[in-house]
Amino acid sequence: NEWRQKTSKCPCCRSTYMCRSIFSDVINQKKTAVTIPKPSLENMEWAKKIVGSNTVGIFARGRKTYGRNLPPEFYTSLIQILHQMGYDVIWLEEKQSTQPCPVDNVLDFSRMNESRDLEKTLAIVSNLQFTVQFWTASTRLAGMMGVPFLLFESPEQIYCSGFTPAQEGKRLELTS
């Protein structure tokens, strides 16, 4: 945040529009927050046909930046653990920034055309027991729908304004 105190422009893009992290300025963010409407009954019924009664959603980051993605083997192990605990699993997020699901018997919703429909995605999330995320903002979807979530993230990413070099070490420590 040092550069914000010295100048009113972003050092990368020179923009004067500064939008702080929602968690770094909760009091002011609440003034303009708008609640997302719940999915329609039609979409909720549609989602119930896809999501079982004991299903967990996994959001698996698949970005093209400096190796910050967990390997497919990590997610294969996670899915095995969840199956052993009695949960079914559904793979979520948009296909552009998500790894393909590494397990054949898990529904990869991220690759379905319906995943492009936010209301259908929220309907699916609404029917889950909880979601699991590593380094992704998908917790917002679960939070908006009142669904519990597990987020593995460093405090700087959640409460500050983005990536810091120290975060990578903390993120790797969280998942190793």
KEVO-309467 format. One record per residue (C-alpha): residue number from 1; residue in three letters; x, y, z. Coordinates in Angstrom, 1 decimal, padded with zeros to 4 digits. Layout:
<atoms>
   n res     xx     yy     zz
 NUM ALA      X      Y      Z
...
</atoms>
This chain:
<atoms>
   n res     xx     yy     zz
   1 ASN  000.0  000.0  000.0
   2 GLU  003.0  002.3  000.1
   3 TRP  002.5  003.6 -003.4
   4 ARG -001.1  004.5 -002.6
   5 GLN  000.1  006.9  000.0
   6 LYS  002.6  008.6 -002.3
   7 THR  000.5  008.9 -005.5
   8 SER -003.1  008.7 -006.6
   9 LYS -002.2  006.6 -009.7
  10 CYS -001.6  003.0 -010.2
  11 PRO  002.1  002.4 -011.0
  12 CYS  001.3 -000.3 -013.6
  13 CYS -001.7  001.1 -015.6
  14 ARG -001.6  004.8 -014.4
  15 SER -005.3  004.6 -013.6
  16 THR -006.7  007.0 -011.0
  17 TYR -009.5  004.6 -010.1
  18 MET -008.5  002.9 -006.9
  19 CYS -010.8  000.1 -005.7
  20 ARG -009.6 -001.3 -002.4
  21 SER -010.1 -004.9 -001.3
  22 ILE -013.6 -005.4  000.1
  23 PHE -012.1 -006.8  003.4
  24 SER -009.7 -003.9  003.8
  25 ASP -012.5 -001.3  004.0
  26 VAL -015.6 -003.2  005.3
  27 ILE -017.3 -000.1  006.8
  28 ASN -017.3  001.9  003.5
  29 GLN -017.9 -001.2  001.3
  30 LYS -021.1 -002.0  003.3
  31 LYS -022.6  001.4  002.3
  32 THR -022.7  000.4 -001.4
  33 ALA -023.1 -003.4 -001.1
  34 VAL -026.0 -004.9 -003.0
  35 THR -027.3 -008.4 -002.2
  36 ILE -027.3 -010.8 -005.1
  37 PRO -030.8 -012.3 -005.6
  38 LYS -031.3 -016.0 -004.9
  39 PRO -031.6 -018.3 -007.9
  40 SER -035.1 -018.9 -009.3
  41 LEU -037.1 -021.9 -008.2
  42 GLU -036.7 -023.3 -011.8
  43 ASN -032.9 -023.1 -011.6
  44 MET -032.9 -024.5 -008.0
  45 GLU -034.9 -027.5 -009.3
  46 TRP -032.5 -027.9 -012.2
  47 ALA -029.5 -027.9 -009.9
  48 LYS -031.1 -030.6 -007.6
  49 LYS -031.0 -032.9 -010.6
  50 ILE -027.3 -032.5 -010.9
  51 VAL -026.2 -032.1 -007.2
  52 GLY -026.8 -035.0 -004.8
  53 SER -027.8 -034.4 -001.2
  54 ASN -024.2 -034.8  000.1
  55 THR -022.1 -033.0 -002.5
  56 VAL -019.1 -030.7 -002.0
  57 GLY -017.9 -028.2 -004.7
  58 ILE -014.2 -027.8 -005.5
  59 PHE -012.9 -024.7 -007.2
  60 ALA -009.4 -025.6 -008.7
  61 ARG -007.4 -022.6 -009.9
  62 GLY -005.9 -023.1 -013.3
  63 ARG -004.2 -019.8 -014.0
  64 LYS -001.3 -019.3 -016.4
  65 THR  000.9 -017.4 -014.0
  66 TYR  004.2 -018.4 -012.4
  67 GLY  003.2 -021.9 -011.2
  68 ARG  000.7 -020.9 -008.5
  69 ASN -001.6 -023.8 -009.4
  70 LEU -001.7 -027.0 -007.3
  71 PRO -001.0 -030.1 -009.4
  72 PRO -003.8 -032.5 -010.5
  73 GLU -002.4 -035.1 -008.1
  74 PHE -003.3 -032.8 -005.2
  75 TYR -006.9 -032.6 -006.3
  76 THR -007.0 -036.3 -007.0
  77 SER -006.0 -036.9 -003.3
  78 LEU -008.5 -034.3 -002.1
  79 ILE -011.3 -036.0 -004.0
  80 GLN -010.3 -039.4 -002.6
  81 ILE -010.4 -038.0  000.9
  82 LEU -013.8 -036.4  000.4
  83 HIS -015.2 -039.6 -001.1
  84 GLN -013.9 -041.6  001.9
  85 MET -015.7 -039.1  004.1
  86 GLY -019.0 -040.0  002.2
  87 TYR -019.2 -036.9  000.0
  88 ASP -019.9 -036.6 -003.7
  89 VAL -017.8 -034.0 -005.5
  90 ILE -018.6 -031.5 -008.3
  91 TRP -015.9 -029.5 -010.1
  92 LEU -016.8 -025.8 -010.4
  93 GLU -015.7 -022.4 -011.8
  94 GLU -015.2 -021.1 -015.3
  95 LYS -013.2 -023.2 -017.7
  96 GLN -010.8 -020.4 -018.7
  97 SER -009.2 -020.2 -015.2
  98 THR -009.8 -023.7 -013.9
  99 GLN -007.9 -026.9 -014.3
 100 PRO -009.8 -029.8 -015.9
 101 CYS -011.0 -032.3 -013.3
 102 PRO -008.4 -035.0 -013.0
 103 VAL -011.0 -037.7 -011.8
 104 ASP -013.3 -039.3 -014.3
 105 ASN -016.2 -040.0 -012.1
 106 VAL -016.5 -036.4 -010.9
 107 LEU -018.9 -034.1 -012.8
 108 ASP -016.8 -031.3 -014.3
 109 PHE -019.4 -028.5 -014.3
 110 SER -016.7 -026.0 -015.4
 111 ARG -016.7 -027.6 -018.8
 112 MET -020.5 -027.6 -019.3
 113 ASN -022.2 -024.9 -021.3
 114 GLU -024.5 -024.2 -018.3
 115 SER -021.4 -023.0 -016.3
 116 ARG -021.6 -019.8 -018.3
 117 ASP -024.9 -019.0 -016.6
 118 LEU -024.2 -017.3 -013.2
 119 GLU -027.7 -018.1 -011.9
 120 LYS -027.3 -021.8 -012.7
 121 THR -023.9 -021.8 -011.0
 122 LEU -025.3 -020.1 -007.9
 123 ALA -028.2 -022.6 -007.9
 124 ILE -025.6 -025.5 -007.8
 125 VAL -023.6 -023.8 -005.1
 126 SER -026.8 -023.3 -003.1
 127 ASN -027.3 -027.0 -003.0
 128 LEU -023.8 -028.0 -001.8
 129 GLN -022.8 -029.0  001.7
 130 PHE -019.7 -026.7  001.4
 131 THR -017.1 -025.7 -001.1
 132 VAL -013.3 -025.9 -001.0
 133 GLN -011.1 -023.3 -002.6
 134 PHE -007.4 -022.8 -002.9
 135 TRP -006.2 -019.3 -003.9
 136 THR -009.4 -018.2 -005.5
 137 ALA -012.2 -015.7 -005.0
 138 SER -014.9 -018.3 -005.5
 139 THR -015.7 -018.1 -001.7
 140 ARG -017.8 -015.1 -002.7
 141 LEU -020.2 -017.3 -004.6
 142 ALA -020.6 -019.7 -001.6
 143 GLY -020.8 -016.8  000.8
 144 MET -023.5 -015.0 -001.2
 145 MET -025.6 -018.2 -001.2
 146 GLY -025.1 -018.8  002.5
 147 VAL -023.1 -022.0  001.9
 148 PRO -020.1 -022.8  004.2
 149 PHE -016.7 -022.8  002.5
 150 LEU -013.1 -023.8  003.2
 151 LEU -010.6 -021.2  001.9
 152 PHE -006.9 -021.9  002.0
 153 GLU -005.3 -018.5  001.5
 154 SER -002.8 -016.2  003.1
 155 PRO -004.1 -013.3  005.3
 156 GLU -002.4 -010.7  003.0
 157 GLN -004.5 -011.8  000.0
 158 ILE -007.8 -011.7  002.0
 159 TYR -007.3 -008.4  003.8
 160 CYS -004.9 -006.4  001.7
 161 SER -004.9 -005.5 -001.9
 162 GLY -003.4 -008.4 -003.8
 163 PHE -000.3 -010.4 -004.2
 164 THR  002.9 -010.0 -002.2
 165 PRO  006.1 -012.1 -002.6
 166 ALA  005.7 -013.5  000.9
 167 GLN  002.3 -014.9  000.1
 168 GLU  003.7 -017.7 -002.1
 169 GLY  005.6 -019.3  000.8
 170 LYS  002.6 -019.1  003.0
 171 ARG  000.3 -020.6  000.4
 172 LEU  002.7 -023.5 -000.2
 173 GLU  002.9 -024.0  003.5
 174 LEU -000.9 -024.2  003.8
 175 THR -001.1 -027.0  001.2
 176 SER  002.0 -029.1  001.9
</atoms>
